[in-house]
């Protein structure tokens, strides 16, 4: 199976598993999405969704947020981790949105990435989910699965993004981004993964990758399927006769 054939089959399988792809971070507009994505760095979406209601009740737009003391923001978002850095970024980017963009979140990659605390991944999520611009943000789940599914051998998220964009149609990028994240969380964990039981790794993962992950303690050994065990038993019986 070629990489293009594998990608097409993966796309169809993910559509079957996840016909709907709601954004996992609660938000109501580009600004609240931007803040939520910023908070999600090294934090679960569930935890972010538990924290943002209190923050957005205090300020849900750049003009109000820039007036909130950084210490107050830090106090609210502390459960998300990295609160000193994140609170400073939220306060500063709110100020810059008012000063540079009239209080609006810009629909532009370069302008977004110029804001404090906003890297390419965050900008990509905002562009895709808030403005409908096709993007393929790569997080740890997508990086891991791209390797397991033989779609990319790259070590950096930038290179993985390049490889995935090359193999999937542009109009599928935004949906696939979420589908792969959902799949990684449900079926394809970083550790204690069972490739034989995985709906995709069971056929898309190479033998070499499976063996390497066993050696690293990331995956369980791949065991033969019932049909393979039946054939092996038959062969052993025939050899004894």
C-alpha positions in Angstrom: 0.0 0.0 0.0 1.4 3.4 -1.0 1.4 6.4 1.3 -1.3 8.0 -0.8 -3.5 4.8 -0.6 -2.9 4.6 3.1 -3.9 8.2 3.7 -7.1 7.8 1.6 -8.0 4.7 3.6 -7.2 6.4 6.9 -9.4 9.4 5.9 -12.4 7.1 5.1 -11.9 5.2 8.4 -11.7 8.3 10.5 -14.9 9.6 8.8 -16.6 6.4 9.9 -15.4 6.7 13.5 -15.9 10.5 13.8 -18.5 11.9 11.4 -18.8 14.9 13.7 -15.8 16.9 15.0 -16.8 19.5 17.6 -14.1 21.7 18.9 -13.2 20.3 22.3 -12.5 23.7 23.8 -15.5 25.7 24.9 -15.6 29.2 23.3 -18.0 31.7 21.8 -15.8 33.8 19.5 -12.3 34.1 18.2 -11.0 35.8 21.3 -12.3 33.2 23.8 -11.0 30.5 21.5 -7.6 32.1 21.4 -7.4 32.3 25.1 -8.6 28.7 25.6 -6.0 27.4 23.1 -3.3 29.3 24.9 -4.4 27.8 28.2 -4.4 24.3 26.7 -0.6 24.2 26.4 0.5 21.3 28.7 -3.0 21.0 30.0 -6.1 18.9 29.2 -9.0 20.4 27.4 -11.3 19.2 30.2 -9.3 21.2 32.7 -9.3 24.3 30.5 -13.1 24.0 30.1 -13.4 23.9 33.9 -11.4 27.1 34.3 -12.5 29.4 31.4 -16.1 30.0 32.6 -14.7 32.0 35.7 -12.2 33.8 33.5 -14.7 34.8 30.8 -17.3 35.8 33.4 -14.7 38.4 34.5 -13.6 39.4 31.0 -14.6 37.8 27.6 -13.1 40.4 25.3 -9.7 42.1 24.8 -10.8 45.6 26.2 -12.1 44.1 29.4 -9.3 41.6 29.8 -6.6 44.2 29.5 -8.0 45.9 32.6 -7.9 42.8 34.7 -4.8 42.7 36.9 -2.4 39.9 35.9 -2.4 38.6 39.4 -6.2 38.0 39.2 -5.9 36.2 35.9 -3.1 34.1 37.3 -5.2 33.1 40.3 -8.1 31.9 38.1 -6.0 30.0 35.6 -3.6 28.4 38.1 -5.2 24.9 37.7 -4.1 25.0 34.0 -0.4 25.1 34.9 2.3 27.6 33.8 0.0 30.3 35.2 2.7 33.1 35.5 3.6 32.8 31.9 0.1 32.3 30.6 -1.5 35.1 32.6 1.1 37.5 31.4 0.5 36.5 27.8 -3.2 36.8 28.1 -2.9 40.3 29.6 -0.4 41.5 27.0 -2.0 40.0 24.0 -5.3 41.6 25.0 -3.6 45.0 25.1 -2.0 44.4 21.8 -5.3 43.3 20.2 -6.8 46.6 21.2 -3.8 48.7 20.2 -3.0 47.0 16.9 -6.3 45.4 15.7 -9.1 47.5 17.1 -9.9 44.9 19.7 -10.4 42.1 17.2 -8.5 38.9 16.7 -6.8 39.1 13.3 -7.5 36.4 10.7 -3.8 36.3 9.8 -1.1 33.8 10.7 1.7 36.4 11.0 -0.3 38.8 13.1 -1.5 36.0 15.4 2.0 34.6 15.8 3.3 38.1 16.7 1.1 38.0 19.8 2.6 36.9 23.2 2.1 33.2 23.9 0.8 32.4 20.4 2.9 30.0 18.4 2.2 28.4 15.1 0.0 25.6 16.5 -2.2 28.1 18.4 -2.5 30.3 15.4 -3.4 27.4 13.2 -6.2 26.3 15.5 -7.6 29.8 15.6 -7.4 30.3 11.9 -9.0 26.9 11.2 -11.8 26.9 13.9 -12.6 30.6 14.2 -12.1 31.7 10.6 -12.4 28.6 8.5 -9.0 28.7 7.0 -7.7 25.2 6.3 -4.8 24.4 8.7 -3.2 21.2 10.1 -2.1 22.0 13.7 0.2 19.3 15.0 0.0 18.3 18.7 1.6 15.3 20.5 -1.3 13.0 19.4 -1.0 13.9 15.7 2.9 13.7 15.9 2.7 10.2 17.4 0.0 8.8 15.1 1.7 10.2 11.9 4.7 8.1 12.8 2.7 5.0 13.8 0.7 5.2 10.6 3.8 5.7 8.3 2.7 9.1 7.2 5.8 10.9 8.4 9.2 10.0 9.8 9.9 13.6 10.8 11.0 14.5 14.3 9.7 18.0 14.5 6.1 19.2 14.5 6.9 21.6 11.6 8.1 18.7 9.4 5.2 16.5 10.4 2.8 19.3 9.5 4.5 19.5 6.1 4.2 15.8 5.4 0.6 15.6 6.4 -0.4 18.6 4.3 1.4 16.9 1.3 -0.6 13.7 1.6 -4.1 14.9 2.5 -6.3 17.3 0.4 -6.4 20.8 1.7 -10.1 20.8 2.3 -9.7 17.9 4.7 -6.9 19.3 6.9 -9.1 21.0 9.6 -11.4 18.0 10.1 -8.6 15.5 10.1 -6.7 17.5 12.7 -9.6 16.9 15.1 -10.4 13.4 14.0 -6.8 12.3 14.6 -6.8 13.9 18.1 -10.0 12.1 19.0 -8.6 8.8 17.7 -5.4 9.2 19.6 -7.2 9.9 22.9 -9.6 7.0 22.5 -7.5 4.2 20.8 -3.9 5.2 20.5 -2.2 6.2 23.8 1.4 7.1 24.0 2.0 4.2 26.5 0.5 0.7 27.0 -0.8 0.8 23.4 -2.1 -2.4 21.9 -1.5 -2.2 18.2 -3.4 -5.4 17.4 -6.6 -4.1 19.1 -6.3 -0.6 17.5 -8.7 0.0 14.6 -6.0 1.6 12.5 -2.5 0.6 13.9 -3.5 -3.0 13.4 -3.0 -2.5 9.7 -1.2 0.8 9.2 1.7 0.3 11.7 4.8 -1.2 10.4 6.3 -4.3 12.0 9.5 -2.4 12.6 7.7 0.4 14.4 5.7 -2.1 16.5 8.8 -3.9 17.6 10.6 -0.7 18.4 7.8 0.5 20.6 7.8 -2.8 22.4 11.5 -2.4 23.1 10.8 1.1 24.4 8.0 0.0 26.6 5.4 2.0 24.7 3.3 -0.8 23.2 2.3 -4.3 24.0 3.7 -7.1 21.9 1.7 -7.7 18.8 0.0 -11.1 19.1 -1.4 -13.2 16.3 -5.1 -12.8 15.5 -7.4 -15.8 16.2 -7.3 -16.7 12.5 -3.5 -16.7 12.5 -3.4 -18.8 15.6 -5.8 -21.3 14.0 -3.6 -21.6 10.9 -0.5 -22.0 13.0 -2.1 -24.8 15.0 -3.1 -26.5 11.8 0.5 -26.2 10.5 1.9 -27.7 13.7 -0.6 -30.6 13.5 0.3 -31.3 9.9 4.0 -31.3 10.8 3.5 -34.0 13.4 1.6 -36.3 11.1 
